[in-house]
Amino acid sequence: MAPAPDPALFDHALRIAEALIFASDRPIPAARLQQALPPGVEAGAVLTALAAQCAGRPVQLAEVAGGFAFRTAPELAPAITRVVEVPRRLPRAAMETLAIIAYHQPVTRAEVEEIRGASLSQTTLESLLELGLIAPRGRKEVPGRPSLWATTPRFLEQFGLRALSDLPRREELVNEPGPMFGPPPAPLGPA
C-alpha cells in the first residue's frame, strides 16, 4: 500500500479534480483525471474523497458514461425542474427507435423497422444523430451493406448510465412481450 500523500498536496489534487469535472462538458474518466493530478496522488482516492465531500450537498459526484460528472442531488430535482427549462422530450417513435438500438446494437435500419413493426422515418434517425445519441458503427456484411447503428457515450450520459449493462433488463420493462422487443416466446408443450 502506498504511503498517504501530503495533506496539502491531496487538498490541491481535490481542487484540481473538482475544477476539471466542473469545467468539462462530458464525464471525466479516472485515467484522464490521473493525468492532471500531482505525482503520487491516485485518482481513485481523490474521486472517493470528492464524492464524500459532496454527500448531502445540492450537487453530487456521479459515475456516468465511463467517467465522473456533477449531477443535481435526486431529491432536489422536483424543485429544480419547476424553474429550469427542461429539454424537449423525444417523440415516441424516436424513443422506441433508441430503445431498440440500445438493446439490439449494432442494428440496421431494416432490423429496427422489423422489431418496431413500423417504418423508420429519416427525420427520426437524423434527430437521434443530431442529438449525438446514436452513431454509425460500420456496415453489415450482407448484400447492400446497410449501415449498423449503435448508441454513443452521449446516450449513456443523457440517461445517467455507467455502461449499457446498467440498462434495465427487458423483462423489467414490460410484463408481457410486445412488438418493441420482438415476438412473444413460442408456447411450451403441445397445443
Contacts in CASP RR format, 6 or more apart in sequence:
PFRMAT RR
TARGET T0000
AUTHOR 0000-0000-0000
METHOD contacts of the structure
MODEL  1
MAPAPDPALFDHALRIAEALIFASDRPIPAARLQQALPPGVEAGAVLTAL
AAQCAGRPVQLAEVAGGFAFRTAPELAPAITRVVEVPRRLPRAAMETLAI
IAYHQPVTRAEVEEIRGASLSQTTLESLLELGLIAPRGRKEVPGRPSLWA
TTPRFLEQFGLRALSDLPRREELVNEPGPMFGPPPAPLGPA
2 40 0 8 1.000
2 42 0 8 1.000
4 10 0 8 1.000
5 13 0 8 1.000
5 38 0 8 1.000
5 40 0 8 1.000
5 41 0 8 1.000
9 38 0 8 1.000
9 41 0 8 1.000
10 41 0 8 1.000
10 45 0 8 1.000
10 46 0 8 1.000
10 49 0 8 1.000
12 38 0 8 1.000
13 37 0 8 1.000
13 38 0 8 1.000
13 41 0 8 1.000
13 46 0 8 1.000
14 46 0 8 1.000
14 49 0 8 1.000
14 50 0 8 1.000
14 53 0 8 1.000
16 36 0 8 1.000
16 37 0 8 1.000
16 38 0 8 1.000
17 33 0 8 1.000
17 36 0 8 1.000
17 37 0 8 1.000
17 43 0 8 1.000
17 46 0 8 1.000
17 47 0 8 1.000
17 50 0 8 1.000
18 50 0 8 1.000
20 28 0 8 1.000
20 33 0 8 1.000
20 36 0 8 1.000
21 28 0 8 1.000
21 33 0 8 1.000
21 50 0 8 1.000
21 61 0 8 1.000
21 68 0 8 1.000
21 69 0 8 1.000
21 70 0 8 1.000
22 70 0 8 1.000
24 69 0 8 1.000
26 65 0 8 1.000
26 69 0 8 1.000
26 153 0 8 1.000
26 157 0 8 1.000
27 63 0 8 1.000
27 64 0 8 1.000
27 65 0 8 1.000
27 66 0 8 1.000
27 67 0 8 1.000
27 68 0 8 1.000
27 69 0 8 1.000
27 153 0 8 1.000
27 157 0 8 1.000
28 67 0 8 1.000
28 68 0 8 1.000
28 69 0 8 1.000
29 66 0 8 1.000
29 67 0 8 1.000
29 68 0 8 1.000
30 43 0 8 1.000
30 44 0 8 1.000
30 47 0 8 1.000
30 67 0 8 1.000
30 68 0 8 1.000
31 43 0 8 1.000
33 43 0 8 1.000
33 46 0 8 1.000
33 47 0 8 1.000
33 68 0 8 1.000
34 42 0 8 1.000
34 43 0 8 1.000
37 43 0 8 1.000
37 46 0 8 1.000
47 61 0 8 1.000
47 68 0 8 1.000
50 61 0 8 1.000
51 60 0 8 1.000
51 61 0 8 1.000
54 60 0 8 1.000
54 61 0 8 1.000
54 70 0 8 1.000
56 73 0 8 1.000
57 73 0 8 1.000
58 72 0 8 1.000
58 73 0 8 1.000
58 76 0 8 1.000
59 70 0 8 1.000
59 71 0 8 1.000
59 72 0 8 1.000
59 73 0 8 1.000
60 70 0 8 1.000
60 71 0 8 1.000
60 72 0 8 1.000
60 73 0 8 1.000
61 68 0 8 1.000
61 69 0 8 1.000
61 70 0 8 1.000
61 71 0 8 1.000
62 68 0 8 1.000
62 69 0 8 1.000
62 70 0 8 1.000
62 71 0 8 1.000
62 160 0 8 1.000
63 162 0 8 1.000
64 71 0 8 1.000
64 156 0 8 1.000
64 157 0 8 1.000
64 160 0 8 1.000
64 161 0 8 1.000
64 162 0 8 1.000
65 153 0 8 1.000
65 154 0 8 1.000
65 156 0 8 1.000
65 157 0 8 1.000
65 160 0 8 1.000
65 161 0 8 1.000
65 162 0 8 1.000
66 153 0 8 1.000
66 156 0 8 1.000
66 162 0 8 1.000
66 163 0 8 1.000
67 162 0 8 1.000
69 157 0 8 1.000
72 80 0 8 1.000
90 98 0 8 1.000
90 127 0 8 1.000
90 128 0 8 1.000
90 131 0 8 1.000
91 124 0 8 1.000
93 118 0 8 1.000
93 120 0 8 1.000
93 121 0 8 1.000
93 124 0 8 1.000
94 124 0 8 1.000
94 127 0 8 1.000
94 128 0 8 1.000
96 116 0 8 1.000
96 180 0 8 1.000
97 112 0 8 1.000
97 116 0 8 1.000
97 120 0 8 1.000
97 124 0 8 1.000
97 125 0 8 1.000
97 128 0 8 1.000
98 128 0 8 1.000
98 133 0 8 1.000
98 134 0 8 1.000
98 151 0 8 1.000
98 155 0 8 1.000
99 180 0 8 1.000
100 107 0 8 1.000
100 112 0 8 1.000
100 115 0 8 1.000
100 116 0 8 1.000
100 180 0 8 1.000
101 107 0 8 1.000
101 112 0 8 1.000
101 128 0 8 1.000
101 134 0 8 1.000
101 149 0 8 1.000
101 150 0 8 1.000
101 151 0 8 1.000
102 151 0 8 1.000
102 155 0 8 1.000
102 164 0 8 1.000
102 167 0 8 1.000
103 167 0 8 1.000
103 170 0 8 1.000
103 181 0 8 1.000
104 111 0 8 1.000
104 112 0 8 1.000
104 115 0 8 1.000
105 137 0 8 1.000
105 148 0 8 1.000
105 149 0 8 1.000
105 150 0 8 1.000
105 151 0 8 1.000
106 137 0 8 1.000
106 138 0 8 1.000
106 140 0 8 1.000
106 148 0 8 1.000
106 149 0 8 1.000
106 150 0 8 1.000
107 115 0 8 1.000
107 148 0 8 1.000
107 149 0 8 1.000
107 150 0 8 1.000
108 140 0 8 1.000
108 146 0 8 1.000
108 147 0 8 1.000
108 148 0 8 1.000
108 149 0 8 1.000
109 120 0 8 1.000
109 125 0 8 1.000
109 146 0 8 1.000
109 147 0 8 1.000
109 149 0 8 1.000
110 146 0 8 1.000
112 120 0 8 1.000
112 149 0 8 1.000
113 119 0 8 1.000
113 120 0 8 1.000
115 179 0 8 1.000
115 180 0 8 1.000
115 181 0 8 1.000
115 182 0 8 1.000
116 179 0 8 1.000
116 180 0 8 1.000
117 179 0 8 1.000
125 134 0 8 1.000
125 149 0 8 1.000
128 134 0 8 1.000
129 135 0 8 1.000
131 154 0 8 1.000
131 158 0 8 1.000
132 152 0 8 1.000
132 154 0 8 1.000
132 155 0 8 1.000
133 151 0 8 1.000
133 152 0 8 1.000
133 154 0 8 1.000
133 155 0 8 1.000
133 158 0 8 1.000
134 149 0 8 1.000
134 150 0 8 1.000
134 151 0 8 1.000
134 152 0 8 1.000
134 155 0 8 1.000
135 149 0 8 1.000
135 150 0 8 1.000
135 151 0 8 1.000
135 152 0 8 1.000
136 147 0 8 1.000
136 148 0 8 1.000
136 149 0 8 1.000
137 148 0 8 1.000
137 149 0 8 1.000
137 150 0 8 1.000
138 147 0 8 1.000
138 148 0 8 1.000
139 145 0 8 1.000
139 146 0 8 1.000
139 147 0 8 1.000
139 148 0 8 1.000
140 146 0 8 1.000
140 147 0 8 1.000
140 148 0 8 1.000
151 164 0 8 1.000
155 161 0 8 1.000
156 162 0 8 1.000
156 163 0 8 1.000
156 164 0 8 1.000
160 166 0 8 1.000
161 167 0 8 1.000
170 181 0 8 1.000
173 181 0 8 1.000
174 180 0 8 1.000
174 181 0 8 1.000
176 184 0 8 1.000
177 183 0 8 1.000
177 184 0 8 1.000
177 185 0 8 1.000
178 184 0 8 1.000
END
